């Protein structure tokens, strides 16, 4: 079993709560086209047609976030 406590940056958010895409935020618009987005820690945003694509992008980006 691996401990999943608080993030190394001192944040009170815990890894088991934030998910593999932390610190990226995945959201959904109420519209059919490009209805998902990923918000980066720097405030930039990228839109996606599917939730799966948004999750995949956010998880990959989080792996390279420093």
Secondary structure, DSSP 8 states (H G I E B T S, - for coil): -----B-TTS-S-BHHHH-TTTT-EEEE-SSSTT-EEEE-TTS-EEEESSHHHHHHHHHHHHHT--
